[in-house]
Amino acid sequence: MPSIAIIGGGVSGLTSALYIHKALPDCAITLYEEDNRLGGKIKSEKQSDFLFEHGPNGFMDSRQEMLDLCEDLELNDRMIKSNDASAERFILKNGKLKRLPKKPPHIFTSNFLPLHAKLRLMCEPFISKSGKEDETIYEFACRRLGKYMADNVLDPFTSGVFGSDCRKISIRSAFKVLRDMEQEHGSLFKAILTKMKNSPKKKQGKLSSFKDGMEELIIGLRKKLEDKISFKTGVKIEKVSESETGCEVSYSGSSELYDIVITACPAEPTGNILQSILGDLAGEVKNIPYTSISVVPQGFRSPKPDHINAFGYLIPTSENSKVLGTLFDSCVFNGRAPENTFSLRAMVGGGKDPDITKKTDEETLGLILAENRQTLGIEKQADLHKIIRWQKAIPRYELGHWKLIEKLEELTADKAIFVTGNAFYGVSMNDCVTASAKIAERVKNFLESK
């Protein structure tokens, strides 16, 4: 009976354990987690009937893998869809909220873009595709869509996903779908039209969550796995080394031997743990950069202002704000705030202030209060709040990240070592779940080849 160690108890580690158990039910799986709780950054907290999310607030229901996972965990009855109001999204421009068009064609008929930006955008089908191996999101957007779109759409959108500056992030690694659209069709517009022609009735994905927050997913995974695998929490893995008889996992003066080891933890511990196996490449893995973000959920015991009836808004770098954006949490999902109250969640720092997590509560709340007053007209401090400081919040896929992944896969191709997690194969919930399914398939193939 093969033995497998999974290092990391976040969504990547837990879903890897589930998929491997389903594919190889006779394997003995042990999951190690340094923290005393599972879930990583996924945590849902109740404060006086307000539901505050520490990390992601939902997932897109466009990936079948995610829907199948929810069904497998018997969470279908717990799933909730975002409200129609969440389809309304805004960008802050010159201190004022500007409504984003809901569909790509509407960008030409709305007043979101000035005339010169619309004219530049109309040139997109005639722009030659790039011959570069990679470029930043900003370079890609400027070249294909024009500087105005790069500054006022791609810039804040990248901040919303990665909490980072689009001038530092690789288009090939972060938004590969856009690069592929250009490479395969020569134009983003042509790619969209082809997709609409081939799948005219395909519905767009909708943001989804669970009645008691995203932590229900972690609870569901733990419940599903509790009698199938072994959990060892509060255990920090020091290193993994290869031997003639398997892979040795060392921690706290002890060690265990396994046939296969899977790391599903952040970049730095992955590099440290696999130092003896990866050699010089371990340094590159450890140096994958992360953004620092403070998440500030807020509860207001007063009726929601009429204008706060949307998903929220993002703030471009050009606005010179340390706030990345604000989500109108109680508008997005029902049950996030009691009746006749409302809740917001601000994200601060990222590429706009890398030292944000070092600021005091008073300084952080001062930034939020100033932003709420200026943009939303909310004069008072929130009745309830929580400051969640993530020193390493989201991995940043810089230029050449894809080469690092290729080298990592090449180096471990014939080894009983597998690497997954959001530092490598996508930062979204869907990306992590999809990557875990692929890891399970690779592990199965590896064992069958022996």
C-alpha positions in Angstrom: 0.0 0.0 0.0 1.7 3.2 -1.2 2.2 6.0 1.4 1.8 9.6 0.5 2.6 12.8 2.5 0.9 16.1 1.7 2.5 19.2 3.2 0.0 22.1 3.5 -3.5 22.1 4.8 -5.0 24.9 2.7 -7.5 24.3 -0.1 -4.7 23.0 -2.4 -3.5 20.4 0.1 -7.0 19.3 1.2 -8.4 18.9 -2.4 -5.2 17.1 -3.4 -5.8 14.6 -0.6 -9.4 14.2 -1.6 -8.7 13.6 -5.3 -5.8 11.2 -4.6 -7.9 9.2 -2.2 -10.7 8.9 -4.8 -8.2 7.9 -7.5 -6.1 5.6 -5.2 -8.3 4.5 -2.3 -5.7 2.0 -1.0 -3.1 4.7 -0.4 -2.2 5.8 3.1 -2.3 9.6 3.1 -1.0 11.8 5.8 -1.6 15.6 5.6 0.8 17.9 7.6 -0.2 21.5 8.5 2.1 23.9 10.4 -0.9 25.8 11.8 -3.3 24.4 14.4 -6.2 24.9 12.0 -6.8 23.9 8.4 -7.8 26.2 5.6 -4.9 28.7 5.2 -6.3 32.1 4.3 -9.9 30.8 4.0 -11.6 31.8 7.3 -15.1 33.0 8.0 -15.8 34.8 11.2 -19.1 36.0 12.8 -19.2 39.2 14.8 -22.6 40.2 16.2 -24.4 38.5 13.2 -22.0 40.1 10.7 -20.1 37.6 8.6 -16.5 38.7 7.9 -14.3 36.8 5.4 -10.5 36.9 6.1 -9.6 35.7 2.7 -11.5 35.0 -0.6 -15.2 35.8 -0.4 -16.3 33.4 -3.2 -15.5 31.5 -6.3 -16.7 31.5 -9.9 -19.1 28.7 -10.7 -17.8 28.5 -14.3 -15.4 25.6 -13.6 -17.0 22.1 -13.5 -14.2 20.9 -11.2 -15.5 23.3 -8.5 -19.1 22.4 -9.0 -18.2 18.7 -8.8 -16.3 19.3 -5.6 -19.2 21.0 -4.0 -21.5 18.1 -5.0 -19.0 15.6 -3.7 -18.9 17.4 -0.3 -22.7 17.6 -0.2 -22.6 21.4 -0.1 -25.0 22.0 -3.0 -27.8 23.0 -0.5 -25.4 25.4 1.2 -24.2 27.2 -1.9 -25.5 30.7 -2.6 -25.2 32.8 -5.7 -24.3 36.5 -5.7 -27.1 38.9 -5.9 -28.0 40.7 -9.2 -26.7 43.9 -7.7 -23.2 42.4 -7.8 -23.2 42.7 -11.6 -22.7 46.4 -11.1 -19.0 47.3 -10.7 -17.2 50.6 -10.5 -13.8 52.1 -11.1 -12.7 55.2 -9.2 -11.7 57.9 -11.7 -10.7 61.4 -10.6 -12.3 60.8 -7.2 -15.7 59.7 -8.7 -17.1 56.2 -9.2 -17.6 55.3 -12.9 -19.8 52.3 -13.7 -18.1 49.6 -15.7 -20.0 48.2 -18.7 -21.5 44.8 -18.0 -20.6 43.3 -21.4 -17.6 44.0 -23.6 -19.6 45.5 -26.5 -21.3 48.0 -24.2 -17.9 49.7 -23.6 -18.4 51.5 -26.9 -21.9 52.7 -26.1 -21.4 53.7 -22.5 -19.7 56.8 -21.2 -17.0 54.9 -19.4 -14.4 55.6 -22.1 -13.6 59.0 -23.6 -13.8 59.2 -27.4 -10.1 59.0 -27.9 -9.9 55.8 -25.9 -12.8 54.3 -27.9 -11.1 55.1 -31.1 -7.9 53.6 -29.9 -9.7 50.5 -28.8 -11.3 50.1 -32.2 -7.8 49.6 -33.6 -7.3 46.4 -31.6 -8.1 44.0 -34.4 -5.4 45.6 -36.6 -2.6 45.4 -34.0 0.0 42.7 -34.8 0.5 40.0 -32.2 3.7 40.1 -30.1 6.7 37.9 -30.9 8.0 38.2 -27.3 8.1 35.2 -25.0 6.5 37.2 -22.3 5.6 40.8 -21.3 3.9 42.5 -18.4 0.1 42.9 -18.2 0.6 46.6 -18.6 2.8 46.3 -21.7 0.2 43.9 -23.2 -2.7 46.1 -22.5 -1.0 49.3 -23.8 0.0 47.6 -27.0 -3.4 45.9 -27.7 -6.0 48.2 -26.1 -4.3 51.5 -25.5 -2.9 53.4 -22.5 -6.3 54.5 -21.2 -7.6 51.0 -21.0 -4.3 49.8 -19.4 -4.4 52.6 -16.7 -8.1 52.5 -15.9 -9.2 48.9 -16.5 -6.3 46.4 -16.5 -4.5 48.2 -13.7 -7.3 48.1 -11.1 -8.4 44.7 -12.3 -4.9 43.3 -11.6 -4.9 45.0 -8.2 -8.2 43.3 -7.5 -6.9 39.8 -8.3 -3.2 40.0 -7.3 -3.1 43.1 -5.1 -0.2 44.2 -7.2 1.0 46.5 -9.9 0.2 45.2 -13.4 3.6 46.7 -14.5 5.3 43.9 -12.6 3.1 40.9 -13.5 3.5 38.5 -16.4 0.7 38.2 -18.9 1.8 34.7 -19.8 1.6 33.4 -16.2 -1.2 35.6 -14.7 -3.7 36.0 -17.5 -2.6 33.3 -20.0 -6.0 33.2 -21.5 -5.6 36.8 -22.9 -2.2 35.9 -24.4 -3.5 32.7 -25.9 -6.4 34.7 -27.5 -3.9 36.9 -29.2 -1.6 34.1 -30.3 -4.4 31.9 -31.6 -6.7 34.5 -33.2 -4.4 37.5 -33.7 -6.8 39.8 -31.9 -8.8 39.8 -28.6 -11.9 41.0 -30.4 -11.7 38.2 -33.0 -11.2 35.7 -30.2 -14.3 37.0 -28.4 -16.4 36.9 -31.6 -15.3 33.4 -32.4 -16.2 32.2 -28.9 -19.6 33.9 -29.1 -20.2 32.2 -32.5 -19.2 28.8 -31.3 -20.9 29.0 -27.9 -23.8 31.5 -28.4 -25.8 30.3 -25.4 -23.1 29.7 -22.9 -23.8 31.4 -19.6 -21.1 33.5 -17.9 -19.9 32.2 -14.5 -21.4 33.8 -11.4 -19.7 34.4 -8.1 -20.8 31.9 -5.5 -20.2 31.1 -1.8 -21.9 29.3 1.1 -24.5 30.4 3.6 -22.0 30.6 6.4 -19.0 31.7 4.3 -16.2 30.2 2.5 -14.9 28.3 5.5 -17.8 25.8 4.9 -15.7 24.4 2.1 -12.8 23.7 4.5 -15.2 22.2 7.0 -16.7 20.0 4.3 -13.3 18.8 3.1 -12.2 18.0 6.7 -15.4 16.1 7.3 -15.1 14.1 4.0 -11.5 13.2 4.8 -11.5 12.6 8.5 -11.9 8.9 8.4 -9.9 8.4 5.2 -6.5 10.1 5.9 -4.4 11.1 8.8 -4.1 14.8 9.9 -1.1 16.2 11.7 -1.6 19.8 12.5 0.7 22.1 14.4 3.7 20.3 12.7 6.3 22.3 10.8 8.1 20.3 8.2 11.8 21.1 8.1 12.9 19.2 5.0 12.2 16.4 2.6 15.1 14.3 1.3 15.3 11.4 -1.1 16.6 8.0 -0.2 16.8 4.5 -1.8 13.7 3.5 0.0 11.5 6.6 -0.5 11.2 10.2 0.6 12.1 11.2 4.2 9.9 13.9 5.8 11.7 15.5 8.8 10.2 17.6 11.5 10.9 18.4 15.2 13.7 15.8 15.5 11.5 13.1 14.0 11.2 11.7 10.5 8.8 9.6 8.5 9.3 7.7 5.3 6.8 8.0 2.4 6.6 6.7 -1.2 5.4 10.1 -2.5 5.5 13.6 -1.1 3.4 16.5 -2.3 4.0 20.1 -1.2 1.0 22.3 -1.2 2.3 25.3 0.8 3.5 28.8 0.0 6.7 29.4 -2.1 9.2 30.1 0.7 8.5 26.9 2.8 8.3 24.9 -0.5 11.8 26.0 -1.4 13.1 25.4 2.1 11.6 22.0 2.5 12.8 20.8 -1.0 16.3 22.4 -0.8 18.2 19.2 -1.0 16.1 18.0 -4.0 15.8 21.2 -6.0 19.3 22.5 -5.4 19.9 26.0 -6.9 16.2 26.1 -8.1 15.1 26.1 -4.5 16.3 29.7 -4.2 14.2 30.8 -7.2 11.2 29.1 -5.7 11.7 30.8 -2.3 12.1 34.2 -4.0 8.7 34.1 -5.7 7.4 37.5 -4.5 4.2 38.1 -2.5 2.1 41.2 -1.9 1.3 42.4 1.6 -2.4 43.3 2.1 -4.5 44.3 5.0 -8.2 43.2 4.7 -10.6 45.4 6.7 -14.2 44.1 6.9 -16.6 46.6 8.5 -20.1 46.4 9.8 -22.4 49.4 10.0 -25.5 49.3 12.3 -27.5 51.6 10.1 -29.5 51.2 6.8 -27.5 50.8 3.7 -27.2 54.0 1.6 -29.0 53.8 -1.7 -25.8 54.2 -3.8 -24.1 51.2 -2.1 -25.9 48.6 -4.2 -23.2 46.9 -6.3 -20.3 44.5 -6.1 -17.9 47.3 -5.1 -15.2 49.4 -6.8 -11.5 49.2 -7.6 -9.0 52.0 -7.5 -6.4 52.6 -10.3 -2.8 53.4 -9.4 -3.3 56.9 -10.9 -5.6 57.8 -8.1 -2.7 57.8 -5.6 -4.6 55.9 -3.0 -3.3 53.2 -0.7 -6.7 51.5 -0.9 -6.9 48.8 -3.6 -10.7 48.8 -3.5 -13.8 48.1 -1.5 -16.4 45.3 -1.8 -20.0 45.9 -0.7 -20.1 42.5 1.0 -23.7 42.6 2.2 -24.9 43.6 -1.3 -23.0 40.7 -2.9 -24.3 37.9 -0.8 -27.4 37.6 1.4 -26.8 36.8 5.1 -23.6 38.8 5.5 -25.2 41.5 7.7 -28.4 41.7 9.8 -31.5 43.4 8.6 -31.3 47.2 8.2 -27.5 47.1 8.4 -24.7 46.8 5.8 -21.1 45.7 5.6 -18.1 46.6 3.5 -14.7 45.1 3.0 -11.7 47.2 2.1 -8.3 45.9 0.8 -5.3 48.1 1.5 -1.7 48.0 0.6 -0.4 45.6 -2.0 1.8 47.3 -4.6 0.5 50.7 -3.4 2.0 50.3 0.1 4.2 47.2 0.7 4.6 48.1 4.4 0.8 48.2 5.0 0.9 45.3 7.5 3.3 47.3 9.7 0.8 50.1 10.2 -1.1 50.4 13.5 -4.8 49.9 13.8 -5.3 53.6 14.1 -3.4 54.3 11.0 -5.1 51.6 9.0 -8.6 52.6 10.1 -7.7 56.3 9.4 -7.0 55.3 5.7 -10.3 53.4 5.5 -12.4 56.2 7.1 -10.9 58.8 4.8 -11.6 56.6 1.7 -15.2 55.9 2.9 -15.9 59.6 3.4 -14.4 60.8 0.2 -15.8 58.1 -2.2 -18.9 56.8 -0.5 -20.0 59.7 1.7 -19.9 57.6 4.9 -18.9 60.0 7.6 -18.8 57.7 10.6 -16.4 54.9 11.6 -17.8 51.4 11.3 -19.6 50.0 14.4 -17.7 46.8 14.0 -14.4 46.1 12.2 -11.6 43.6 11.9 -8.1 44.2 10.6 -6.6 41.1 9.0 -2.9 41.5 8.1 -1.6 39.2 5.5 2.2 39.8 5.2 2.3 37.4 2.3 -1.1 37.6 0.9 -1.0 36.7 -2.8 1.9 35.4 -4.9 3.0 37.7 -7.7 3.8 36.1 -11.0 6.5 38.2 -12.5 8.2 38.0 -15.9 9.7 34.5 -16.4 7.5 32.8 -13.8 6.4 30.3 -16.5 10.1 29.4 -17.0 10.5 28.6 -13.3 7.5 26.3 -13.5 8.9 24.5 -16.5 12.3 24.0 -14.7 10.5 22.8 -11.6 8.4 20.3 -13.6 11.5 19.1 -15.5 13.5 18.6 -12.4 10.8 16.6 -10.6 9.6 14.7 -13.6 11.0 11.4 -12.6 10.9 11.9 -8.9 8.3 11.0 -6.3 8.0 14.7 -5.5 5.0 16.8 -6.7 4.5 20.6 -6.2 1.2 22.4 -6.2 -0.4 25.5 -4.7 -1.3 29.0 -5.6 2.3 30.1 -5.9 2.7 28.0 -9.0 -0.5 27.3 -10.9 -3.0 30.1 -10.4 -4.1 32.2 -7.4 -7.9 31.7 -7.7 -9.9 29.1 -5.8 -10.8 27.4 -9.1 -7.1 27.3 -10.2 -6.1 25.6 -6.9 -8.9 23.0 -7.2 -8.1 22.3 -10.9 -4.3 22.0 -10.1 -5.1 19.5 -7.3 -7.1 17.3 -9.7 -4.1 17.3 -12.1 -1.7 16.4 -9.3 -3.9 13.4 -8.4 -3.8 12.3 -12.0 0.0 12.7 -12.2 0.4 10.7 -8.9 -1.8 7.9 -10.2 0.2 7.8 -13.5 3.5 7.8 -11.6 2.5 4.9 -9.4 1.2 2.9 -12.3 4.4 3.4 -14.2 6.4 1.8 -11.4 
